[in-house]
Amino acid sequence: MMIRLPVRWDKTVIVVMNAVRVSSPYTPESVSGGTPAANERVKKVLELERKRLQTRGSGQ
């Protein structure tokens, strides 16, 4: 089941749920703002998405 979070761009920053900000290089370490729970949720989504992209990029 895919859960979609509301996102928008603020120049080069991704803003998730109008509170959590993700700056370049768009890794879990570049997440800031929002409540601790929202911050952790966005970090988890980024981790999972990066793993998915790496798996796809390796031809598996």
PDB file of N, CA, C and O in Angstrom:
ATOM      1  N   MET A   1       0.840  -1.195   0.000  1.00  0.00           N
ATOM      2  CA  MET A   1       0.000   0.000   0.000  1.00  0.00           C
ATOM      3  C   MET A   1       0.875   1.244   0.000  1.00  0.00           C
ATOM      4  O   MET A   1       1.757   1.394   0.846  1.00  0.00           O
ATOM      5  N   MET A   2       0.629   2.122  -0.941  1.00  0.00           N
ATOM      6  CA  MET A   2       1.415   3.337  -1.045  1.00  0.00           C
ATOM      7  C   MET A   2       0.691   4.470  -0.327  1.00  0.00           C
ATOM      8  O   MET A   2      -0.494   4.715  -0.554  1.00  0.00           O
ATOM      9  N   ILE A   3       1.423   5.150   0.539  1.00  0.00           N
ATOM     10  CA  ILE A   3       0.868   6.308   1.236  1.00  0.00           C
ATOM     11  C   ILE A   3       1.510   7.546   0.642  1.00  0.00           C
ATOM     12  O   ILE A   3       2.735   7.644   0.581  1.00  0.00           O
ATOM     13  N   ARG A   4       0.710   8.473   0.214  1.00  0.00           N
ATOM     14  CA  ARG A   4       1.223   9.705  -0.383  1.00  0.00           C
ATOM     15  C   ARG A   4       1.181  10.826   0.645  1.00  0.00           C
ATOM     16  O   ARG A   4       0.182  11.032   1.335  1.00  0.00           O
ATOM     17  N   LEU A   5       2.287  11.536   0.724  1.00  0.00           N
ATOM     18  CA  LEU A   5       2.369  12.690   1.605  1.00  0.00           C
ATOM     19  C   LEU A   5       2.284  13.948   0.736  1.00  0.00           C
ATOM     20  O   LEU A   5       2.859  13.982  -0.351  1.00  0.00           O
ATOM     21  N   PRO A   6       1.571  14.985   1.204  1.00  0.00           N
ATOM     22  CA  PRO A   6       1.495  16.213   0.412  1.00  0.00           C
ATOM     23  C   PRO A   6       2.858  16.900   0.367  1.00  0.00           C
ATOM     24  O   PRO A   6       3.459  17.174   1.406  1.00  0.00           O
ATOM     25  N   VAL A   7       3.337  17.174  -0.838  1.00  0.00           N
ATOM     26  CA  VAL A   7       4.639  17.827  -1.004  1.00  0.00           C
ATOM     27  C   VAL A   7       4.535  18.982  -1.981  1.00  0.00           C
ATOM     28  O   VAL A   7       3.631  19.035  -2.815  1.00  0.00           O
ATOM     29  N   ARG A   8       5.479  19.909  -1.862  1.00  0.00           N
ATOM     30  CA  ARG A   8       5.607  21.016  -2.808  1.00  0.00           C
ATOM     31  C   ARG A   8       7.062  21.452  -2.798  1.00  0.00           C
ATOM     32  O   ARG A   8       7.803  21.146  -1.864  1.00  0.00           O
ATOM     33  N   TRP A   9       7.462  22.156  -3.823  1.00  0.00           N
ATOM     34  CA  TRP A   9       8.815  22.689  -3.909  1.00  0.00           C
ATOM     35  C   TRP A   9       8.834  24.131  -3.431  1.00  0.00           C
ATOM     36  O   TRP A   9       7.921  24.899  -3.733  1.00  0.00           O
ATOM     37  N   ASP A  10       9.872  24.503  -2.686  1.00  0.00           N
ATOM     38  CA  ASP A  10      10.161  25.886  -2.317  1.00  0.00           C
ATOM     39  C   ASP A  10      11.570  26.150  -2.835  1.00  0.00           C
ATOM     40  O   ASP A  10      12.553  25.950  -2.121  1.00  0.00           O
ATOM     41  N   LYS A  11      11.655  26.597  -4.073  1.00  0.00           N
ATOM     42  CA  LYS A  11      12.921  26.709  -4.804  1.00  0.00           C
ATOM     43  C   LYS A  11      13.575  25.339  -4.891  1.00  0.00           C
ATOM     44  O   LYS A  11      13.082  24.486  -5.629  1.00  0.00           O
ATOM     45  N   THR A  12      14.674  25.088  -4.163  1.00  0.00           N
ATOM     46  CA  THR A  12      15.354  23.792  -4.245  1.00  0.00           C
ATOM     47  C   THR A  12      15.061  22.896  -3.042  1.00  0.00           C
ATOM     48  O   THR A  12      15.685  21.846  -2.886  1.00  0.00           O
ATOM     49  N   VAL A  13      14.127  23.299  -2.199  1.00  0.00           N
ATOM     50  CA  VAL A  13      13.777  22.545  -0.995  1.00  0.00           C
ATOM     51  C   VAL A  13      12.422  21.877  -1.185  1.00  0.00           C
ATOM     52  O   VAL A  13      11.475  22.503  -1.662  1.00  0.00           O
ATOM     53  N   ILE A  14      12.333  20.606  -0.812  1.00  0.00           N
ATOM     54  CA  ILE A  14      11.041  19.902  -0.840  1.00  0.00           C
ATOM     55  C   ILE A  14      10.381  20.139   0.507  1.00  0.00           C
ATOM     56  O   ILE A  14      10.987  19.899   1.551  1.00  0.00           O
ATOM     57  N   VAL A  15       9.136  20.610   0.487  1.00  0.00           N
ATOM     58  CA  VAL A  15       8.373  20.845   1.715  1.00  0.00           C
ATOM     59  C   VAL A  15       7.287  19.772   1.792  1.00  0.00           C
ATOM     60  O   VAL A  15       6.441  19.664   0.904  1.00  0.00           O
ATOM     61  N   VAL A  16       7.324  18.989   2.858  1.00  0.00           N
ATOM     62  CA  VAL A  16       6.395  17.873   3.038  1.00  0.00           C
ATOM     63  C   VAL A  16       5.416  18.233   4.154  1.00  0.00           C
ATOM     64  O   VAL A  16       5.822  18.685   5.225  1.00  0.00           O
ATOM     65  N   MET A  17       4.138  18.032   3.897  1.00  0.00           N
ATOM     66  CA  MET A  17       3.073  18.308   4.876  1.00  0.00           C
ATOM     67  C   MET A  17       3.144  19.745   5.392  1.00  0.00           C
ATOM     68  O   MET A  17       2.796  20.013   6.543  1.00  0.00           O
ATOM     69  N   ASN A  18       3.596  20.669   4.539  1.00  0.00           N
ATOM     70  CA  ASN A  18       3.714  22.093   4.878  1.00  0.00           C
ATOM     71  C   ASN A  18       4.554  22.363   6.109  1.00  0.00           C
ATOM     72  O   ASN A  18       4.422  23.429   6.711  1.00  0.00           O
ATOM     73  N   ALA A  19       5.428  21.423   6.512  1.00  0.00           N
ATOM     74  CA  ALA A  19       6.216  21.648   7.714  1.00  0.00           C
ATOM     75  C   ALA A  19       7.634  21.091   7.634  1.00  0.00           C
ATOM     76  O   ALA A  19       8.582  21.753   8.057  1.00  0.00           O
ATOM     77  N   VAL A  20       7.785  19.906   7.106  1.00  0.00           N
ATOM     78  CA  VAL A  20       9.083  19.251   7.065  1.00  0.00           C
ATOM     79  C   VAL A  20       9.802  19.654   5.787  1.00  0.00           C
ATOM     80  O   VAL A  20       9.226  19.603   4.700  1.00  0.00           O
ATOM     81  N   ARG A  21      11.065  20.055   5.917  1.00  0.00           N
ATOM     82  CA  ARG A  21      11.850  20.516   4.775  1.00  0.00           C
ATOM     83  C   ARG A  21      12.962  19.528   4.479  1.00  0.00           C
ATOM     84  O   ARG A  21      13.638  19.043   5.386  1.00  0.00           O
ATOM     85  N   VAL A  22      13.146  19.233   3.185  1.00  0.00           N
ATOM     86  CA  VAL A  22      14.210  18.328   2.749  1.00  0.00           C
ATOM     87  C   VAL A  22      15.078  19.093   1.746  1.00  0.00           C
ATOM     88  O   VAL A  22      14.625  19.455   0.660  1.00  0.00           O
ATOM     89  N   SER A  23      16.331  19.329   2.134  1.00  0.00           N
ATOM     90  CA  SER A  23      17.266  20.077   1.298  1.00  0.00           C
ATOM     91  C   SER A  23      18.164  19.128   0.532  1.00  0.00           C
ATOM     92  O   SER A  23      18.286  17.953   0.881  1.00  0.00           O
ATOM     93  N   SER A  24      18.792  19.642  -0.512  1.00  0.00           N
ATOM     94  CA  SER A  24      19.770  18.876  -1.266  1.00  0.00           C
ATOM     95  C   SER A  24      20.878  18.434  -0.313  1.00  0.00           C
ATOM     96  O   SER A  24      21.346  19.246   0.485  1.00  0.00           O
ATOM     97  N   PRO A  25      21.304  17.199  -0.368  1.00  0.00           N
ATOM     98  CA  PRO A  25      21.169  16.179  -1.407  1.00  0.00           C
ATOM     99  C   PRO A  25      19.972  15.253  -1.217  1.00  0.00           C
ATOM    100  O   PRO A  25      19.970  14.135  -1.732  1.00  0.00           O
ATOM    101  N   TYR A  26      18.958  15.702  -0.485  1.00  0.00           N
ATOM    102  CA  TYR A  26      17.688  14.977  -0.330  1.00  0.00           C
ATOM    103  C   TYR A  26      17.880  13.593   0.305  1.00  0.00           C
ATOM    104  O   TYR A  26      17.353  12.591  -0.180  1.00  0.00           O
ATOM    105  N   THR A  27      18.630  13.566   1.375  1.00  0.00           N
ATOM    106  CA  THR A  27      18.870  12.349   2.145  1.00  0.00           C
ATOM    107  C   THR A  27      18.167  12.480   3.492  1.00  0.00           C
ATOM    108  O   THR A  27      17.750  13.579   3.857  1.00  0.00           O
ATOM    109  N   PRO A  28      18.025  11.381   4.241  1.00  0.00           N
ATOM    110  CA  PRO A  28      17.407  11.482   5.566  1.00  0.00           C
ATOM    111  C   PRO A  28      18.117  12.485   6.480  1.00  0.00           C
ATOM    112  O   PRO A  28      17.488  13.088   7.350  1.00  0.00           O
ATOM    113  N   GLU A  29      19.417  12.660   6.282  1.00  0.00           N
ATOM    114  CA  GLU A  29      20.174  13.610   7.101  1.00  0.00           C
ATOM    115  C   GLU A  29      19.854  15.065   6.766  1.00  0.00           C
ATOM    116  O   GLU A  29      20.176  15.960   7.547  1.00  0.00           O
ATOM    117  N   SER A  30      19.231  15.311   5.631  1.00  0.00           N
ATOM    118  CA  SER A  30      18.917  16.684   5.234  1.00  0.00           C
ATOM    119  C   SER A  30      17.472  17.078   5.545  1.00  0.00           C
ATOM    120  O   SER A  30      16.967  18.066   5.011  1.00  0.00           O
ATOM    121  N   VAL A  31      16.812  16.310   6.405  1.00  0.00           N
ATOM    122  CA  VAL A  31      15.435  16.584   6.823  1.00  0.00           C
ATOM    123  C   VAL A  31      15.451  17.501   8.045  1.00  0.00           C
ATOM    124  O   VAL A  31      16.223  17.281   8.978  1.00  0.00           O
ATOM    125  N   SER A  32      14.595  18.534   8.039  1.00  0.00           N
ATOM    126  CA  SER A  32      14.503  19.438   9.183  1.00  0.00           C
ATOM    127  C   SER A  32      13.079  19.961   9.308  1.00  0.00           C
ATOM    128  O   SER A  32      12.275  19.863   8.381  1.00  0.00           O
ATOM    129  N   GLY A  33      12.790  20.517  10.476  1.00  0.00           N
ATOM    130  CA  GLY A  33      11.486  21.127  10.715  1.00  0.00           C
ATOM    131  C   GLY A  33      10.402  20.117  11.027  1.00  0.00           C
ATOM    132  O   GLY A  33      10.638  18.909  11.006  1.00  0.00           O
ATOM    133  N   GLY A  34       9.216  20.619  11.318  1.00  0.00           N
ATOM    134  CA  GLY A  34       8.076  19.753  11.614  1.00  0.00           C
ATOM    135  C   GLY A  34       8.171  19.131  12.998  1.00  0.00           C
ATOM    136  O   GLY A  34       9.129  19.358  13.737  1.00  0.00           O
ATOM    137  N   THR A  35       7.172  18.352  13.326  1.00  0.00           N
ATOM    138  CA  THR A  35       7.169  17.659  14.612  1.00  0.00           C
ATOM    139  C   THR A  35       8.155  16.492  14.532  1.00  0.00           C
ATOM    140  O   THR A  35       8.478  16.034  13.436  1.00  0.00           O
ATOM    141  N   PRO A  36       8.632  16.012  15.668  1.00  0.00           N
ATOM    142  CA  PRO A  36       9.534  14.853  15.640  1.00  0.00           C
ATOM    143  C   PRO A  36       8.925  13.656  14.905  1.00  0.00           C
ATOM    144  O   PRO A  36       9.629  12.964  14.170  1.00  0.00           O
ATOM    145  N   ALA A  37       7.636  13.407  15.092  1.00  0.00           N
ATOM    146  CA  ALA A  37       6.989  12.267  14.437  1.00  0.00           C
ATOM    147  C   ALA A  37       6.946  12.464  12.920  1.00  0.00           C
ATOM    148  O   ALA A  37       7.226  11.529  12.169  1.00  0.00           O
ATOM    149  N   ALA A  38       6.601  13.664  12.466  1.00  0.00           N
ATOM    150  CA  ALA A  38       6.553  13.945  11.031  1.00  0.00           C
ATOM    151  C   ALA A  38       7.959  13.866  10.432  1.00  0.00           C
ATOM    152  O   ALA A  38       8.145  13.338   9.336  1.00  0.00           O
ATOM    153  N   ASN A  39       8.933  14.389  11.153  1.00  0.00           N
ATOM    154  CA  ASN A  39      10.320  14.362  10.720  1.00  0.00           C
ATOM    155  C   ASN A  39      10.784  12.922  10.531  1.00  0.00           C
ATOM    156  O   ASN A  39      11.403  12.604   9.517  1.00  0.00           O
ATOM    157  N   GLU A  40      10.499  12.063  11.475  1.00  0.00           N
ATOM    158  CA  GLU A  40      10.895  10.652  11.388  1.00  0.00           C
ATOM    159  C   GLU A  40      10.177   9.943  10.248  1.00  0.00           C
ATOM    160  O   GLU A  40      10.774   9.104   9.572  1.00  0.00           O
ATOM    161  N   ARG A  41       8.917  10.262  10.024  1.00  0.00           N
ATOM    162  CA  ARG A  41       8.159   9.643   8.934  1.00  0.00           C
ATOM    163  C   ARG A  41       8.778   9.989   7.577  1.00  0.00           C
ATOM    164  O   ARG A  41       8.928   9.123   6.716  1.00  0.00           O
ATOM    165  N   VAL A  42       9.130  11.248   7.399  1.00  0.00           N
ATOM    166  CA  VAL A  42       9.733  11.682   6.136  1.00  0.00           C
ATOM    167  C   VAL A  42      11.100  11.013   5.960  1.00  0.00           C
ATOM    168  O   VAL A  42      11.436  10.590   4.854  1.00  0.00           O
ATOM    169  N   LYS A  43      11.880  10.914   7.017  1.00  0.00           N
ATOM    170  CA  LYS A  43      13.183  10.237   6.933  1.00  0.00           C
ATOM    171  C   LYS A  43      13.007   8.784   6.497  1.00  0.00           C
ATOM    172  O   LYS A  43      13.761   8.289   5.659  1.00  0.00           O
ATOM    173  N   LYS A  44      12.021   8.109   7.061  1.00  0.00           N
ATOM    174  CA  LYS A  44      11.773   6.711   6.724  1.00  0.00           C
ATOM    175  C   LYS A  44      11.369   6.569   5.257  1.00  0.00           C
ATOM    176  O   LYS A  44      11.845   5.668   4.565  1.00  0.00           O
ATOM    177  N   VAL A  45      10.504   7.444   4.789  1.00  0.00           N
ATOM    178  CA  VAL A  45      10.076   7.399   3.385  1.00  0.00           C
ATOM    179  C   VAL A  45      11.280   7.624   2.472  1.00  0.00           C
ATOM    180  O   VAL A  45      11.424   6.937   1.460  1.00  0.00           O
ATOM    181  N   LEU A  46      12.139   8.574   2.816  1.00  0.00           N
ATOM    182  CA  LEU A  46      13.335   8.820   2.005  1.00  0.00           C
ATOM    183  C   LEU A  46      14.250   7.605   1.977  1.00  0.00           C
ATOM    184  O   LEU A  46      14.758   7.237   0.917  1.00  0.00           O
ATOM    185  N   GLU A  47      14.464   6.984   3.120  1.00  0.00           N
ATOM    186  CA  GLU A  47      15.312   5.788   3.183  1.00  0.00           C
ATOM    187  C   GLU A  47      14.760   4.687   2.278  1.00  0.00           C
ATOM    188  O   GLU A  47      15.501   4.088   1.499  1.00  0.00           O
ATOM    189  N   LEU A  48      13.475   4.428   2.384  1.00  0.00           N
ATOM    190  CA  LEU A  48      12.860   3.377   1.583  1.00  0.00           C
ATOM    191  C   LEU A  48      12.903   3.699   0.090  1.00  0.00           C
ATOM    192  O   LEU A  48      13.144   2.812  -0.728  1.00  0.00           O
ATOM    193  N   GLU A  49      12.672   4.951  -0.264  1.00  0.00           N
ATOM    194  CA  GLU A  49      12.683   5.347  -1.666  1.00  0.00           C
ATOM    195  C   GLU A  49      14.094   5.250  -2.249  1.00  0.00           C
ATOM    196  O   GLU A  49      14.263   4.808  -3.385  1.00  0.00           O
ATOM    197  N   ARG A  50      15.099   5.658  -1.486  1.00  0.00           N
ATOM    198  CA  ARG A  50      16.481   5.563  -1.972  1.00  0.00           C
ATOM    199  C   ARG A  50      16.872   4.098  -2.179  1.00  0.00           C
ATOM    200  O   ARG A  50      17.548   3.775  -3.156  1.00  0.00           O
ATOM    201  N   LYS A  51      16.457   3.214  -1.278  1.00  0.00           N
ATOM    202  CA  LYS A  51      16.737   1.785  -1.436  1.00  0.00           C
ATOM    203  C   LYS A  51      16.044   1.239  -2.681  1.00  0.00           C
ATOM    204  O   LYS A  51      16.628   0.455  -3.429  1.00  0.00           O
ATOM    205  N   ARG A  52      14.802   1.654  -2.900  1.00  0.00           N
ATOM    206  CA  ARG A  52      14.048   1.195  -4.072  1.00  0.00           C
ATOM    207  C   ARG A  52      14.735   1.639  -5.356  1.00  0.00           C
ATOM    208  O   ARG A  52      14.843   0.859  -6.302  1.00  0.00           O
ATOM    209  N   LEU A  53      15.196   2.878  -5.399  1.00  0.00           N
ATOM    210  CA  LEU A  53      15.873   3.396  -6.581  1.00  0.00           C
ATOM    211  C   LEU A  53      17.212   2.693  -6.814  1.00  0.00           C
ATOM    212  O   LEU A  53      17.580   2.428  -7.959  1.00  0.00           O
ATOM    213  N   GLN A  54      17.932   2.394  -5.749  1.00  0.00           N
ATOM    214  CA  GLN A  54      19.210   1.681  -5.876  1.00  0.00           C
ATOM    215  C   GLN A  54      18.982   0.282  -6.432  1.00  0.00           C
ATOM    216  O   GLN A  54      19.737  -0.177  -7.289  1.00  0.00           O
ATOM    217  N   THR A  55      17.946  -0.399  -5.951  1.00  0.00           N
ATOM    218  CA  THR A  55      17.625  -1.741  -6.431  1.00  0.00           C
ATOM    219  C   THR A  55      17.263  -1.695  -7.915  1.00  0.00           C
ATOM    220  O   THR A  55      17.701  -2.544  -8.692  1.00  0.00           O
ATOM    221  N   ARG A  56      16.476  -0.717  -8.298  1.00  0.00           N
ATOM    222  CA  ARG A  56      16.080  -0.572  -9.704  1.00  0.00           C
ATOM    223  C   ARG A  56      17.295  -0.256 -10.559  1.00  0.00           C
ATOM    224  O   ARG A  56      17.418  -0.766 -11.673  1.00  0.00           O
ATOM    225  N   GLY A  57      18.195   0.579 -10.052  1.00  0.00           N
ATOM    226  CA  GLY A  57      19.389   0.971 -10.802  1.00  0.00           C
ATOM    227  C   GLY A  57      20.388  -0.154 -10.982  1.00  0.00           C
ATOM    228  O   GLY A  57      21.195  -0.121 -11.911  1.00  0.00           O
ATOM    229  N   SER A  58      20.348  -1.157 -10.103  1.00  0.00           N
ATOM    230  CA  SER A  58      21.291  -2.278 -10.224  1.00  0.00           C
ATOM    231  C   SER A  58      20.779  -3.355 -11.167  1.00  0.00           C
ATOM    232  O   SER A  58      21.443  -4.374 -11.361  1.00  0.00           O
ATOM    233  N   GLY A  59      19.609  -3.144 -11.755  1.00  0.00           N
ATOM    234  CA  GLY A  59      19.061  -4.083 -12.727  1.00  0.00           C
ATOM    235  C   GLY A  59      18.312  -5.246 -12.139  1.00  0.00           C
ATOM    236  O   GLY A  59      18.054  -6.229 -12.833  1.00  0.00           O
ATOM    237  N   GLN A  60      17.954  -5.161 -10.868  1.00  0.00           N
ATOM    238  CA  GLN A  60      17.217  -6.254 -10.230  1.00  0.00           C
ATOM    239  C   GLN A  60      15.740  -6.012 -10.296  1.00  0.00           C
ATOM    240  O   GLN A  60      14.959  -6.829  -9.809  1.00  0.00           O
TER     241      GLN A  60
END
